[in-house]
Amino acid sequence: MKFDKSYLVLLFTFLNIFLFVQNTSGKIFETTFRWKPENGKNGCDATVNLKLNYYLKNDRPWVNISYTIEKGNTVYFEGKQYARQQIGEEAYNAIRVQHPRFVVDLYDGSSFITSIGFDSKGNMTYGGDWLNIFEGHIHAEHTKRNLPSGERAKEIFLSNAFSIKNMRLTYIDAVNFHLVKMYALGENDRNDKSASATPSTDSDQPVSNNNGYETSQSNSSSYQSSTSAANSHYQNALERQQVYTQNLEAAATQIVNVGLSIANDIQQARIRNVNNKNENIREYLEEIIPLDKDCEALYTTDYSAFLVKEKTLRSYENLAIDNLNWLIEKEGDARYKNLKSEIFSNQVNRLRKILAYNTAQLLKNEKELENMELINEFYYANLNELVDFAGDLSTDLGYHNNNVHGSTGYGLFKFWRNFVDEEKSERARKMLAANETNKFLDPFYEIFFYVRQNYVSDYYDKKAIDLFKAANDQTKKLLLKGVLFGRNYVKDLAWDQLYIKDDRLLKLFLENTNEKIYYYEIEFNGTKGKEKMPLYKFLNSKYGFKNSASNALVKDKLKRDKKLTGKNPDDFVEEQLAKEKKAALIENEKIEIQKLISQSQVLSESGDFDKALSLIQKARVDFPNNYDLIISEAHIYNKLNNNDRFLELLKEGEKSANANDVLFFNIGVLEQANENYDEAENYYLKAIEINPENVDAYYNLGIVYSKQATLLKNDINNFIDQPEKYDEIFLEIIEIFRKSISNYKHAVKLQEYDFDTLFEMGFTCTAQANEIGKQANKKLEYPKKFGWLYLKRMEMYNHSLFFFKKAQQLDDTDEDLNKNIIILQKVVDDFNEKRKKKS
């Protein structure tokens, strides 16, 4: 059987066929601690050396935790202190000092990031993912939990300013004090014996007289009797001590033997369980390795088959992880942890590929969905893929899901929450990038999508603020709803708080508008179902953002409003509600008017112009200045070929604030048809001012200027006898020709024209050049004054070549066009050659 290389290494590592050598080059942080137990605690003083090595391997982050413990020579037991020499080597050597706990502080330069706790049961390595590289193992009460996101963790890890400071030892486990206890009991007995052997001061003891001499010989028999009694008492005490010591030794031997027997049974059972778990994992890996290889191949060739195979692979991986969890808990071997980490990382990477595939498929089919439908599809897409991995993460239920493989606790839930957070951010980035090119979202829905995501972009922040400032109250409320209820996803998790509200964009909205949006009424799902309250109350409620910067900003604004106006917040709310009510009435009017216009259009398209006109004119009685009704009536007269009434109504609409470039363009067309070229010029310029990309306005303006030049050409002959007036008009003609060609060229840049139009533009330029040439010939007697006319003629010829060559790109077989290009090119080249020689 052929094995995948990565799994083969893990298999060999797990089976102890060879030692897996970690790449330990990286940032190393090391310190030494002096330890002694707290007052009243049993233990042994110790010297502990801790070393943390943060390094990259295969572009993934890892940290190796290693430590050494050297026992000291002082033992603390039951409130007393003993030297090593006192208790003896046997009792001293039996004491085990182990399982230290450490807490360190993570810094990025001078900025504190978080505290990390390690509960090590042996030298170990963990990591492999940016999300958990700074997570540690324990949540000590005194540590500050403010873990960075995966992207931020990567930035810190790769920074030269990344450092570990304030390394501290918080706990050591010291065990196996039964021999010290024996020594302590013996010490107590020795104290008792010392007390019983001390002579008493009763009448049996010799006494001194006042002069310090002993009593007379008459007391000698009494003294001998007392000495004999003391010796007997002492001998009895020695015998009792020997019996006690023998009993104690026998009891201790019996306890040790029973303990060794029990320990041996436990050890044998543990070895059998470890062997069984090892064998299970070997069998699972034999299934995992070929399945993993199949999945890799199927992902790009047969995605449906890949999904089926991937679920089978995941089931075997989860079984392996269950066995590894048991071994990690019982054995604490770093190799088990490495294997589990590798399997879990493979699962996560495959899930990323699944989500990336689904995102790509959705982007391919975006034209089938529009705006809100597409946004909702994108918002909920892929979450089902996560259920098998980590429970229902669209709600808090994932926190309690007992089907999460590997762990049911807080750490894994937090990992998946952050994973979803990052994946949704990346998916939003891809969608917005695709929309920049394909424009499948309207401007409002593009921003509405953005404000509901956790993706952050300065570019879209600015677009969101600009749209918000220009929007009406209804649109502002929709955007606020997206910011309040769509954007707030997991940023950090703590035992007592699953979510931290994200008010960054809300604060930007509050700071960048002069409107009092904090008095807007917000609708939301509360404990009583659908509830409403002003934004300023919502932010300060249990549903809102009590401790946020936005709430603090709004409170300042409320104080300012009170100071400036003397009004209470409720007064402003009432005013806002009245404003919204009025806006709703206007909106209802618009809806009714649009219904009438739609009915009128249906009648007009069916040819029933009288009924269509009657319907609009009746509506105009109630809404005489409504722009949409005015334009609708104008279009009916246009279809009736009544251009006079059509123009009259368009000019009536010109007075409206809703007048647009199309309106001014249409008025220009009508004035041009009436040969009112000055008026037509004026309206075309207005259309271009509103919409600089109105290509038809540029083209028609070129025609208007050409007509104006032609009219002047007809008038110039009336001033042959007035040279100065003649020259003045001629110069004006040249300037009008220049403006005509400039607008033609602008139109060509904005839009590709057909062959005939381009040919006509080129021909017009040639005719104007020839006219300039004629006038230049008449001025030969003033070569210094009028020599520039030849330059103007060449300029016109160059414009002609520009339009002719554009036409040639569409059809290079037209003989007349090709001849004109050859002739003009030769004229221009000859002129340039003569100028060159002359200079």
Buried (B, 14 or more C-beta within 10 A) or exposed (E): EEBBEEBEBBBBBBEEEEEBEBEBEBBEBEBEBEBBBEEEEBBBBBBBEBBBBBBBBEEBBBBBBBBEBEBBEBBBBEEEEBEBEBBBEEBBEBBBBBBBBBBBBBBBEEEBBBBBBBBBBBEBBBBBBBBBBBBBBBBBEEBEBEBBBBEBBBBBBEEEEBBBEEBBBBBBEBEEBBBBEBBBEEBEBEEEBEEEEEEEEEEBEEEEEEEEEEEEEEEEEEBEEBEEEBEEEBEEBEEEBEEBEEEBEEEBEEEEEEEEEEEEEEEEEEEEEBEEBBEBBEBBBBBBBBBBBBBBEBBEEEEEBBBEBBEBBBBBBBBBBBBBBBBBEEBBBBBBBBBBBBBBBBBBEBBBBBBBBBBEEBBEEBEEBEBEEBBEBBBEBBBEBBBBBBBBBEEEEBBEBEEBBBEBEBBBBBBBBBBBBBBBBBBBBBBBEBBEEEEBBEEBBBBBBBBBBBBBBEEBBEBBBEBBEEBEBEBBBBBBBBBBEBBBBBBBBBEEEBBBBBBBBBBBBBEBBEBBBBBBBBEBEBEEEEBEBBBBBBBBBEBBBEEBBBBEBBBEBBEEBBEEEEEEBEBBBEEBBEEBEEEEEEEEEEEEBEEBBEBBBEBBEEEBBEBBBEBBEEBBEEBEEBBBBBBBBBBBBBEBEBBEBBBEBBBBBBEBEEBBBBBBBBBBBBBBEEEBBEBBBBBBBBBBEBBEEBBBBBBBBBBBBBBBBBEBBEEBEEBEEEEEEBBEBBEBBBEBBBBBBBBBBBBBEBEEBEBEBBBBBBBBBBBBBEBBBEBBEBBEEEEEEBEEBBEBBBBBBBBBBBBBBBBBEBBEEBEEBBEBBEEBBEBBEEBEEEEEEEE
